[in-house]
């Protein structure tokens, strides 16, 4: 019977091979892409395995699940879920990076409760749909200026989730256009968070620097209790 270590190692190697191929295909450097292993709903034991396999960026969507994992396993911890105001203080205690900021009030509140420097991505909506999160492109400058005027936050770049109604290539092409305009005004924002298990190769071809991959590495998600 295949051990959990062997399963994760095999899956991880497959993903890394895909990343290498994708970067080569578009003339980018493999080292320019940061792989975030999305560990939501998976046990701490899986995170320990990832650490032993030299993966040190971990992504979580729920504060209550993430806090004990971040305490148990050193690394760079990324919060990717939708922000709830009453969870910000706790999130700020363990997250090194937050990918899903899309409101001024959350940026201001996060700055007040941060106990260490936190890198932030501004989430942009690619279709204007409600429920998935993301600011309108026209609102990004106001959000970015708020981050830059903060005491404890560092502006990393933009994040987006591809809408289901269009192809990933169409979504990430649109994101790349938005990001190009944004980066022209905010050259310090050198990162682009895009792409998950089913579309990270497309995201890389359109400039993603951070990809958020879960099931392709860790398998089907356990049913939350």
N, C-alpha and C positions, 0 to 999 in steps of 0.2 A: 504494500500500500504506500502510495506517495505521501511523504511527510508534508506538513504545511510549509516548512522552510523550502523544500524543493519546489512546491507548487508556486510559491511567491517568487522564488528566484527565477524559475522558468518564464513566468509571465513578465517579470520585470525585464529580463534580457530581451524578450520579444518587443516590448515597448521601446526600450533603448535602441534596438536595431531600427525600428520604425522612425524614431526621432533622427537618428543618423542619416537614414535614407532621405527623409523629408528635408533636412537641412542641406544635404548635398544637392538635392534636386533643384533647390532655389538659390544655390550659391551662398548659403549662410554657414556660419561656424556652429558646430555641434555644441560648443561650450557656451554659446550665447543663449541657449534655451535652458531654463530652470524647470525641472520636473517636480511638481508638487503631488505627492501621493495622497489621495483623498481617503482618509481613514475613518470617515463617519460611519457609525454603526459597527465598525470592526473592533475587536478587543485590543487591549494594550499589548498582548502577546504578539499580535501582528505588527505593531509599531516597533517593538523590539527586534523582530526579524528584519524589517526594513532598515533599521539603523545598522544592523550587522551586515547588511548588503550595501552600505554606503549611501543610503537615501536619508537625507536629513531635513527635507522640507515636507511638512505634513499639513493637510487641509482638513478643516472641520466646519460643519454647518450649525452645530448646536453647542451652546456654551456649556450646558450641564454635562455633555459627553466629553467635551474637549479638555476641560480644566484638569481632571485627574490624569488624563493621558499626558498633557503638557508637563505636569508635575513629575510624572514618572519617567519620561523620556526627553532628554535634552535635544534641542534642535531648533529649527525655525518653524514656528507654528503660524499658520494662516487661517484666519476666519473668513469664510466665504458665504455665510448665510445672510438672510435678510435681517437687518438691524432692528432690535427691539430696545427702546430707550431704557427700560428697567434692567436690561442685561449688559449695558455698556460698561459699567464699572467692573463687573466680573470678567468680561471679554478683555478689557484693557489690562487685566492682571496677568494674563497668560499669552495673549496674541502678540506676535512680533509684526505681523502684517495683516491688514484688513482690506478685503477686496471689494466690499459691497456698500461703500458710502455713496449716498445719492441725495442727501438732504443737509441743508445748512445746520439745522438744529442738532443733528447727530454729530457733525464735525465739531461743533462748538462744545457739545457735551463730552465727547471723547477727549478733547484737548484738556478739559478740566479734570478728568478722572485718571488720565494716563500717568502711570508711575515709572515708565521708561519710554524711550522714543519708539514710535510706532510708524511703520511705513504704510501708506494708504494708497489704494487705487480708487478712482472715482468710477462707479458703475454707470455706464451709458446704455440707454435703451435703444435698440436698433429698429424697433417697430412701434414704439409708443404704447404698447399694450400694458394694461394694468395687471398687477399681481406678480409679475416676474421681477419687479424692481428695475431701477435704472433711471437716471435723469435724462431729460431731453438734451440733445447736443447744444442747444442755445443756452442752457443753464450751466454748462461746464466751467466757464470762466469764473462765474461767481463762486462756485464751489472751490475751484482751484485757488482763487485769491484768499478764501477763508483758510484753507490748509496752509498756505504760505505765510499767513499772518499769525498762525498758531505758535505755541511755545514748544509743543511736544510731538508734532506730527511732521512727517516727511512725505512730500508728494512724489509717488513713484510713477504713476501713469494712469491709464484707463483699463477698465475691465468690461467685458460684455459676455452675455450668453446668447448663442445663436437662436433666433426664433424658429419654431417648428415649421412655419408656413413657407419658408424659402430654403434654398440649399445652403449648406455651410459655406460654400465658396461665395455665394452672393452676400451672405451675412458678413463674412470676414473681409470681403472686398469693401463693403460699406464701412465697416469698422476701421479699416486701414485708412480710408479717406478722412474720416472724422479725426482719427489719431494724428494724421499728418498735419492737419490744421491746428490741432491742439498743441502738438509738440513745437510748432513754429512759434507759438506764443509762450510756451512753457518748456524750454529746452532741457530743463533739469528732469523732466518727466520722461525718463528713458525706457520705461517698461510698459509692456502691453500684455495683459492677462486674458487669454482666450484659448478655447479648445478644451474638450473633455475626451473621454474614452472613444467616442464615436466620430470625433471630428478634429482631433488635435493636429493631424497632418495638414489639413487645410488651413488651420489657424497658423501653423508655422510658416506655410507658404505665403501668408499675408502679414508676416512680421511679428507673430506672438513671441514674446520672450519668456512668458510663464504659462505653462500648460497644467491643467488640473485633472489628473487621471486617477480614477478609482477602480472601477470594476475590471478594467483590462489588466490591472496588476493583482488585485485582491480577490477577484471573482465576484459572483453574485452576492448582493448584500444580504446579510441576515435580516430577518423580520424584526423590526424594533419591538422591544418589550414594553 
